[in-house]
Amino acid sequence: MPIRLIRKDSFSTILKNYFSERNETLSLQPLSEIITSLKREDLGVFTAYLKDNDTIKDNLTFYIHNIFQDKPFNLSLTEADILSENAFYPEFKKRILNKVLPPIENENTIWYLVDNVLVTPKKDLQFFQNSPEDKLDELFQLLKIDRFISNPHVKKELLFSLNILAWRVIGNALDVDVVKMAPEYRNFDNPFLALQNELDIINADFNDNPDFKFTSNDEVYKQTKIYMEQCLEFVNLAFKNSSKYGISSKTNQSLLKIRQQLNRMSDIIKLFVIDDDRDYLINSKQLFFNILKYKSHKNNLRDLVSDSTRLMSHLITNHTAETGTHYITSTLKAYMKMFWKASGGGVIVGALCVLKMLYSYIPASDFAHAFLYSMNYAMGFVMIYLMNFTLATKQPAMTAATMAKVLSEGNSRNTYIEFAHVVSQLFRSQFIAFVGNVLLSFPVSLIIIYGLEILFKQNFAFDKSSRLLYDLDPFQSKAILHACIAGVFLFISGVISGNISNNSIFFQIPKRIAKNPFINYFFGQRIAKQLSVYYSKNWAGIVSNFWFGVFLGATAPIGLFLGLDLDIRHITFAAGNFALGLYGKDFVITSYAFWISFITVFVIGFFNFAVSFGLSMLLAFRSRKVEMNEAREIFGEIFRYFVRNPFRFFFPLKSRLDERSKRMIDEITTGSAGH
């Protein structure tokens, strides 16, 4: 744990206190105080003071060499800022624990020394990095550590670190799941084993001559660099193939660790290269900076989350992007087809609204109601999906990935204009889906509740009507908040769909079904193949729609259990509930209640769309490394396009950009073929 200092003496006072005479102590307190005071001063003033006070300079030099002498530092190179676990959650928990309760370290190591000297590692590193280079060079020379890199003990530690990293890299790279990610290398010599052979040569050279060094033209050095580059190409190819073969979280972490270790090996091998005498100083400083940099990031949670989740979010959005292409209409025929599909979804949702209302009359526990509501929604959504109908606002979670994939192809003004046109196609597709859902959900709910009254001589909507209309008043209820909650669940359902698709590909589930001996024996090869194709096309959609239904159905009962006003509002269900509320009141309500409910239905739709699309877009942008500083220019272009062509955002008017946008969408679909 770093020493927290209260004293704020100047460096001259500290140096006089500790180094007026030779200081043979191994205490780290003097060094920690010096570094803390240095950050308040100028490094040039410090070096000038040392030059004017030879005794203090010599005593400080002796102290520095004494506390660093023969201390191992391989842990700082092989452990710091490198994943230690092959799974995200164990690594995450380990870093949190290390932040809260730092581990007990061997006191005879540089690792321990740095931890106990640096109070704020990142700021200390920035201080030295921002100091004038000539003054830092002068400090290294005054303290006689400008040739630190030539010390045989230092070289031994560097070589030991190289070997540790190489052994770990080879072990991870030969894991069966990792090898599977890059089948292209099966017919070639393994670059990882070749790299180890080169390191064996370097080890032999060191044993023969501890003072050995490389030059930039050294054959062994150049060959080692080539093999390291080939190993990195292997990792990059494996990541690239993840879209084709899928990837597990464990394999993702293994590949990240391999890449980190290879980059660390590259940093270390460069320290052996001495082309002229000044390189001793340059490499000594670089080793110093490297250790500080690695140590300052050793428990970094943000980097861990960013690196570990970027590829998985890319894969999730990649698979949802393939699905999202089906939700963007570019022609009048596709536009009308979307309307009829949305109308079919509206019919089913109208029936679901009535069913949910009837379930609410059943005297049961909150858990039973949560189960009934969840199954009602889940079975309805799965039915909508399997019947190839459309539920409005289910599209944004899918189409956002498509948007990001289109945008990541370029960043020119023409790309932004084409992107704005694709956005207009998406918006009008969403608009007509809203229309189709609402136009059918409203009358179907009315017809069903009217039919029930004819059959049972009772208006089932009477007792619930006041509550249904109250929930459609955003000034009295939390309708907008509940619409946003539904938007979050829409986003999560899209993530589930992409994750299921990725896992299906990684574990080769469709192929396993097609080759399953039991299915083939009892049902035949044709049935096995059909099951395989059906699973491949539908399983991700079935699971995501099922869970979307569970989320919507369970939210209100769970909120009730927790004492929170939680619920969901979805535009299609809001339209159905509006119909039930009107019928329960026998269509006798105030004009305010009618118009506020009517407007709120579409306000709910807007927030459903905005939240689910916004979250999906953030995920998709992050996964494809689309810079967020482009957002202003992108949205500015969309606004300008809307001002010039407002009707294209609602109706399928022809445009010269239609062909280009169609080609962009086709490229996504084609690029995804064979996954």
Summary of the structure (lengths in Angstrom):
residues: 675
radius of gyration: 32.9
end to end distance: 49.5
largest distance: 106.6
contacts: 2262
relative contact order: 0.09
helix: 76%
strand: 0%
